[in-house]
Amino acid sequence: MDEAEYLNGVQAAEYLGVSKQRIYELRDSHRIGRIIGGYWLFTKSELDHYKATKYQRKNGRPKGSKNRKINECPYDGFSI
């Protein structure tokens, strides 16, 4: 593979549209990434595979949570 296909953690996060922390979590769980020359690098093909298998949530929140008040109970509309 040529070097243009390798991305560092920041670039990989931007490519996937996730946080750097999420990239590091995936790396630590051995889902993506490899050490090359002492640096963790990610290939576009493995990032595309990650996207295709949908390990990530779309917006990072459960459906309907952005309109819910902090102290509102999600069950039957009771307030806490």
ZASE-504155 format. One record per residue (C-alpha): residue number from 0; x, y, z. Coordinates in nm, 3 decimals. Each point is the difference from the previous one (the first is absolute). Layout:
@num->NUM&X->X&Y->Y&Z->Z
...
***
This chain:
@num->0&X->0.000&Y->0.000&Z->0.000
@num->1&X->0.121&Y->0.348&Z->-0.068
@num->2&X->0.034&Y->0.250&Z->0.282
@num->3&X->-0.301&Y->0.206&Z->-0.110
@num->4&X->-0.228&Y->-0.277&Z->0.129
@num->5&X->0.128&Y->0.025&Z->0.359
@num->6&X->-0.153&Y->0.245&Z->0.247
@num->7&X->0.099&Y->0.095&Z->0.353
@num->8&X->-0.255&Y->0.008&Z->0.283
@num->9&X->-0.113&Y->0.359&Z->-0.056
@num->10&X->-0.040&Y->-0.053&Z->-0.374
@num->11&X->-0.184&Y->-0.328&Z->0.057
@num->12&X->-0.243&Y->0.172&Z->0.240
@num->13&X->-0.068&Y->0.273&Z->-0.256
@num->14&X->-0.043&Y->-0.258&Z->-0.277
@num->15&X->-0.259&Y->-0.194&Z->0.201
@num->16&X->-0.162&Y->0.303&Z->0.162
@num->17&X->0.062&Y->-0.128&Z->0.353
@num->18&X->0.211&Y->0.123&Z->0.292
@num->19&X->0.368&Y->-0.083&Z->0.046
@num->20&X->-0.104&Y->-0.182&Z->0.317
@num->21&X->-0.224&Y->-0.233&Z->-0.202
@num->22&X->0.288&Y->-0.078&Z->-0.236
@num->23&X->0.222&Y->-0.085&Z->0.297
@num->24&X->-0.273&Y->-0.220&Z->0.151
@num->25&X->-0.028&Y->-0.192&Z->-0.326
@num->26&X->0.378&Y->-0.029&Z->-0.021
@num->27&X->0.022&Y->-0.130&Z->0.356
@num->28&X->-0.271&Y->-0.258&Z->-0.069
@num->29&X->0.205&Y->-0.121&Z->-0.302
@num->30&X->-0.271&Y->0.087&Z->-0.252
@num->31&X->0.212&Y->0.241&Z->-0.205
@num->32&X->0.355&Y->0.129&Z->-0.028
@num->33&X->0.352&Y->-0.134&Z->-0.001
@num->34&X->0.341&Y->0.114&Z->0.116
@num->35&X->0.229&Y->0.101&Z->-0.284
@num->36&X->0.336&Y->0.155&Z->0.078
@num->37&X->-0.100&Y->0.050&Z->0.363
@num->38&X->-0.320&Y->0.192&Z->-0.086
@num->39&X->-0.361&Y->-0.113&Z->0.000
@num->40&X->-0.135&Y->0.034&Z->-0.354
@num->41&X->-0.334&Y->-0.081&Z->-0.158
@num->42&X->-0.074&Y->-0.092&Z->-0.361
@num->43&X->-0.291&Y->0.148&Z->-0.187
@num->44&X->-0.114&Y->-0.350&Z->-0.094
@num->45&X->-0.032&Y->-0.109&Z->0.365
@num->46&X->-0.178&Y->0.326&Z->0.085
@num->47&X->-0.239&Y->-0.057&Z->-0.291
@num->48&X->-0.061&Y->-0.352&Z->0.129
@num->49&X->-0.076&Y->0.142&Z->0.345
@num->50&X->-0.251&Y->0.242&Z->-0.157
@num->51&X->-0.163&Y->-0.277&Z->-0.202
@num->52&X->-0.047&Y->-0.228&Z->0.300
@num->53&X->-0.163&Y->0.285&Z->0.198
@num->54&X->0.178&Y->-0.036&Z->0.334
@num->55&X->-0.074&Y->0.365&Z->0.067
@num->56&X->-0.323&Y->0.175&Z->0.092
@num->57&X->-0.120&Y->0.257&Z->-0.253
@num->58&X->-0.015&Y->0.310&Z->0.220
@num->59&X->0.156&Y->-0.131&Z->0.317
@num->60&X->-0.329&Y->0.026&Z->0.191
@num->61&X->-0.302&Y->-0.224&Z->0.040
@num->62&X->-0.299&Y->0.101&Z->-0.211
@num->63&X->-0.200&Y->0.286&Z->0.151
@num->64&X->0.248&Y->0.083&Z->0.276
@num->65&X->0.091&Y->0.349&Z->-0.122
@num->66&X->-0.347&Y->0.137&Z->0.073
@num->67&X->-0.029&Y->-0.159&Z->0.345
@num->68&X->0.046&Y->0.219&Z->0.305
@num->69&X->0.276&Y->-0.103&Z->0.238
@num->70&X->-0.231&Y->-0.087&Z->0.292
@num->71&X->-0.280&Y->-0.141&Z->-0.212
@num->72&X->-0.062&Y->-0.370&Z->0.043
@num->73&X->-0.013&Y->-0.180&Z->-0.336
@num->74&X->-0.280&Y->-0.226&Z->0.126
@num->75&X->-0.364&Y->0.118&Z->0.002
@num->76&X->0.093&Y->0.369&Z->0.019
@num->77&X->0.061&Y->0.006&Z->0.377
@num->78&X->0.242&Y->0.260&Z->0.130
@num->79&X->0.270&Y->-0.090&Z->0.245
***
